Amino acid sequence: YKAAHHIVDALTSVFAQTIDNYEIIVVNDGSPDTVELEKELEPYLSSIIYIKRPNGGPAAARNSGIRAARGEYIAFLDSDDQWVPTHLAQMMEVLQRDSTLVLVYGDAVNFGDLAQEGATTMGANPSEGVATFESLVLCKCTVVGSTVVARRQALIDAGLFDENFIQGEDFDLWARLAYRGGRIDYRKHIHARRRIHKDNLTADTIGSFGGQARALRKLMKELDLPESLRNE
């Protein structure tokens, strides 16, 4: 959505991966810059799967990509972010080494906004200990969406992203995965570059916390949680 200015950088980082057994699905979520976006995508159309859909928000867009995917694993990349070249190879090694894991994520470094240039997600919000349901909802582990690689069937079994959320939809799904017993792990290594700019959904700090709060209220309503955790 509004990705025309950044989509080539994102795609270039995918084509630069050290492994090549993947498919690329680009989802246009009813973007107002579709004409410019499709002009940027034109040289790549033979190498990607392009889905054009009415605007439904990030959850709906990601769900469209997951449903269309043919692989066993799903790797997410926001259109303004970039992967480091070894991202997929290293994450696949982790997942294939441990068949009980349903999702693995890594660290990301910021670029774009000079005030935050070089800062990392785990530097500001370190992931410590096992990534369980409790550690996720208590923000002891913070999942960076553009570093996530997950088993596709596990995402489907957990109900995919909740399309009622515009923000907090990823937090909600990771928590539901963990609640169902899905094992989540992480690498304290840089796997992505997060572009920081004024149009980031996550740049809206109040909105981001509001989305997470709404997701927490939903989880408390729908899941059978111990009273000690509810009181946290």
MARNUTOR-628953 format. One record per residue (C-alpha): residue in three letters; x, y, z. Coordinates in nm, 2 decimals, decimal comma, m for minus. Each point is the difference from the previous one (the first is absolute). Example, Ala and Ser with C-alpha at 12.3 -4.5 7.8 and 13.67 -1.06 7.14 Angstrom:
MARNUTOR-628953
   res       xx       yy       zz
   ala     1,23    m0,45     0,78
   ser     0,14     0,34    m0,07
end
This chain:
MARNUTOR-628953
   res       xx       yy       zz
   tyr     0,00     0,00     0,00
   lys     0,16     0,33    m0,12
   ala     0,31    m0,21    m0,08
   ala     0,10     0,13    m0,35
   his     0,30     0,19     0,13
   his     0,14    m0,29     0,20
   ile    m0,11    m0,33    m0,17
   val     0,30    m0,04    m0,22
   asp     0,24     0,03     0,30
   ala    m0,20    m0,27     0,18
   leu    m0,01    m0,23    m0,30
   thr     0,37     0,05    m0,07
   ser     0,07    m0,12     0,36
   val    m0,20    m0,31    m0,07
   phe     0,18    m0,08    m0,33
   ala     0,33     0,05     0,19
   gln    m0,07    m0,30     0,23
   thr     0,26    m0,27     0,02
   ile    m0,26    m0,26    m0,07
   asp    m0,25     0,01    m0,29
   asn    m0,26    m0,27     0,07
   tyr    m0,28     0,25     0,08
   glu    m0,29     0,17    m0,17
   ile    m0,07     0,37     0,03
   ile    m0,36     0,12     0,06
   val    m0,06     0,37    m0,02
   val    m0,34     0,11     0,13
   asn    m0,14     0,34    m0,11
   asp    m0,26     0,08     0,26
   gly    m0,20     0,25    m0,20
   ser     0,28     0,25     0,00
   pro    m0,07     0,35    m0,12
   asp     0,34     0,00    m0,18
   thr    m0,09    m0,31    m0,20
   val     0,10     0,15    m0,34
   glu     0,35     0,09     0,13
   leu     0,03    m0,33     0,19
   glu    m0,08    m0,21    m0,31
   lys     0,25     0,20    m0,20
   glu     0,27    m0,08     0,25
   leu    m0,11    m0,37     0,01
   glu    m0,01    m0,04    m0,38
   pro     0,36    m0,13    m0,04
   tyr    m0,06    m0,26     0,27
   leu    m0,34    m0,14    m0,10
   ser     0,14    m0,32    m0,15
   ser     0,18    m0,07     0,33
   ile    m0,28     0,08     0,25
   ile    m0,36    m0,08     0,08
   tyr    m0,19     0,33     0,00
   ile    m0,33     0,02     0,18
   lys    m0,22     0,31    m0,03
   arg    m0,28     0,02     0,25
   pro    m0,24     0,26     0,14
   asn     0,14     0,18     0,31
   gly    m0,05    m0,20     0,31
   gly     0,30     0,09     0,22
   pro     0,33    m0,18     0,08
   ala    m0,17    m0,31     0,15
   ala    m0,22    m0,06    m0,30
   ala     0,29     0,06    m0,24
   arg     0,23    m0,25     0,19
   asn    m0,28    m0,26     0,01
   ser    m0,04     0,03    m0,37
   gly     0,37    m0,07    m0,05
   ile    m0,01    m0,29     0,25
   arg    m0,30    m0,16    m0,18
   ala     0,17     0,03    m0,34
   ala     0,33    m0,14     0,11
   arg     0,10    m0,35    m0,10
   gly     0,30    m0,05     0,23
   glu     0,03    m0,15     0,34
   tyr     0,14     0,32     0,15
   ile    m0,11     0,36    m0,01
   ala     0,25     0,29     0,03
   phe    m0,14     0,35     0,05
   leu     0,15     0,32    m0,14
   asp    m0,17     0,34     0,03
   ser     0,03     0,19    m0,32
   asp     0,22     0,27     0,15
   asp     0,24    m0,24     0,17
   gln     0,29    m0,21    m0,13
   trp     0,15    m0,34     0,09
   val     0,37    m0,06     0,05
   pro     0,13    m0,26    m0,26
   thr     0,04    m0,29     0,24
   his    m0,35     0,05     0,17
   leu    m0,19    m0,29    m0,16
   ala     0,29    m0,25     0,00
   gln     0,06     0,06     0,37
   met    m0,36    m0,02     0,10
   met    m0,06    m0,31    m0,21
   glu     0,30    m0,17     0,18
   val    m0,16     0,07     0,34
   leu    m0,35    m0,12    m0,10
   gln     0,13    m0,32    m0,18
   arg     0,23    m0,08     0,30
   asp    m0,30     0,01     0,24
   ser    m0,33    m0,13    m0,14
   thr    m0,18     0,11     0,32
   leu     0,05     0,37    m0,08
   val    m0,29     0,17    m0,17
   leu     0,16     0,35    m0,03
   val     0,34     0,16     0,02
   tyr     0,08     0,37    m0,01
   gly     0,31     0,22     0,03
   asp     0,13     0,35     0,06
   ala    m0,03     0,30    m0,23
   val     0,20     0,32    m0,05
   asn    m0,17     0,33    m0,07
   phe     0,09     0,23    m0,29
   gly    m0,16     0,29    m0,17
   asp    m0,08     0,23     0,29
   leu     0,34     0,15     0,10
   ala    m0,10     0,03     0,37
   gln    m0,05    m0,38     0,01
   glu     0,27    m0,11    m0,25
   gly     0,18    m0,31     0,12
   ala    m0,22    m0,07     0,30
   thr    m0,13    m0,36     0,02
   thr    m0,33    m0,14     0,12
   met     0,16    m0,23     0,25
   gly     0,22     0,29     0,13
   ala    m0,32     0,19     0,09
   asn    m0,22    m0,30     0,08
   pro     0,22    m0,30     0,07
   ser    m0,14    m0,35    m0,03
   glu     0,10    m0,19     0,31
   gly    m0,07    m0,36     0,09
   val    m0,24    m0,24    m0,17
   ala    m0,25     0,16    m0,24
   thr    m0,32    m0,13     0,17
   phe    m0,35     0,13     0,01
   glu     0,07     0,17     0,33
   ser     0,33     0,16    m0,11
   leu    m0,17     0,13    m0,32
   val    m0,30     0,16     0,18
   leu     0,23     0,14     0,27
   cys     0,22     0,15    m0,27
   lys     0,31    m0,19     0,11
   cys     0,03    m0,12    m0,36
   thr    m0,07     0,23    m0,29
   val    m0,05    m0,16    m0,34
   val     0,11     0,20    m0,31
   gly    m0,24    m0,08    m0,28
   ser     0,24     0,04    m0,29
   thr     0,24    m0,26     0,16
   val    m0,27    m0,27     0,06
   val     0,02    m0,33    m0,17
   ala    m0,29    m0,24     0,10
   arg    m0,15    m0,33    m0,10
   arg    m0,29     0,08    m0,22
   gln    m0,24    m0,26     0,14
   ala     0,06     0,12     0,36
   leu    m0,11     0,35    m0,11
   ile    m0,31    m0,14    m0,16
   asp    m0,08    m0,23     0,30
   ala     0,03     0,31     0,23
   gly    m0,26     0,18    m0,21
   leu     0,23     0,23    m0,20
   phe     0,01     0,38     0,07
   asp    m0,31     0,16     0,15
   glu    m0,13     0,23    m0,28
   asn    m0,18     0,22     0,25
   phe     0,34     0,14     0,11
   ile     0,19     0,27    m0,19
   gln     0,27     0,01     0,27
   gly     0,09    m0,28     0,24
   glu    m0,11    m0,27    m0,24
   asp     0,35    m0,16     0,00
   phe     0,03     0,01     0,38
   asp    m0,34    m0,17     0,02
   leu     0,09    m0,29    m0,23
   trp     0,34    m0,07     0,16
   ala    m0,17    m0,01     0,34
   arg    m0,26    m0,24    m0,13
   leu     0,26    m0,22    m0,15
   ala     0,18    m0,02     0,33
   tyr    m0,32    m0,06     0,20
   arg    m0,08    m0,30    m0,22
   gly     0,34    m0,15     0,10
   gly     0,19     0,11    m0,31
   arg     0,37     0,04     0,09
   ile     0,16     0,33    m0,11
   asp     0,37     0,08     0,00
   tyr     0,22     0,29    m0,10
   arg     0,35     0,09    m0,11
   lys     0,18     0,30     0,15
   his     0,14     0,08    m0,34
   ile    m0,10     0,27    m0,26
   his    m0,23    m0,15    m0,26
   ala    m0,17     0,31    m0,14
   arg     0,04     0,37    m0,05
   arg    m0,31     0,19     0,12
   arg    m0,06     0,33    m0,19
   ile    m0,12     0,26     0,24
   his    m0,21     0,28    m0,16
   lys    m0,30     0,21     0,07
   asp    m0,24    m0,24    m0,18
   asn     0,09    m0,30     0,22
   leu    m0,30    m0,15     0,18
   thr     0,24    m0,07     0,28
   ala     0,11     0,37     0,00
   asp    m0,35     0,07     0,15
   thr     0,11    m0,09     0,36
   ile    m0,34     0,07     0,15
   gly    m0,17    m0,21    m0,27
   ser     0,25    m0,28     0,04
   phe    m0,05    m0,02     0,38
   gly    m0,38     0,03    m0,06
   gly     0,01    m0,29    m0,24
   gln     0,19    m0,21     0,24
   ala    m0,24     0,09     0,28
   arg    m0,30    m0,10    m0,21
   ala     0,17    m0,33    m0,08
   leu     0,06    m0,06     0,37
   arg    m0,36     0,07     0,09
   lys    m0,11    m0,25    m0,28
   leu     0,24    m0,27     0,13
   met    m0,12     0,05     0,36
   lys    m0,36    m0,03    m0,12
   glu     0,04    m0,30    m0,22
   leu     0,27    m0,21     0,17
   asp     0,00    m0,18     0,33
   leu     0,29     0,18     0,18
   pro     0,12    m0,05     0,36
   glu    m0,10     0,28     0,23
   ser     0,36     0,08     0,08
   leu     0,06     0,09    m0,36
   arg    m0,33     0,19    m0,04
   asn     0,11     0,22     0,30
   glu     0,33     0,08    m0,17
end
